[in-house]
Amino acid sequence: MSDTTTVHVRVLAVTPVTGKSKISALASAEIAVAGVVFILHGIQVIRMKDQATGAEATGVDVPRYRAPDGTWRQAIKLPPELHKPLAHAILDECCELGITRRV
């Protein structure tokens, strides 16, 4: 019996965000894991600094919500096995749309 399964990610929409926010776009994606499909809205494409080099970089963050105490918290916690293909698919789409570029 295998302990792995294929993850399929399909980007449904990417909407650029203008202004001085660190968020450069919001995305929606369909994720299929072991035949179970769910849709995730509010995925953030963010401008950030690369931790290793300090250079400007683009990352993908899960949706967040403001808690009653005013802090921002993750709406969902994705394991690396799901977050990595999701981030790659969204960044690829952002590059195609000219929102960001690969370095």
Secondary structure, DSSP 8 states (H G I E B T S, - for coil): --S---EEEEEEEEEE--SSSSEEEEEEEEEEETTEEEEEEEEEEEEEE-TTT--EEEEEE--EEE-TTS-EEES----HHHHHHHHHHHHHHHHHHTS----
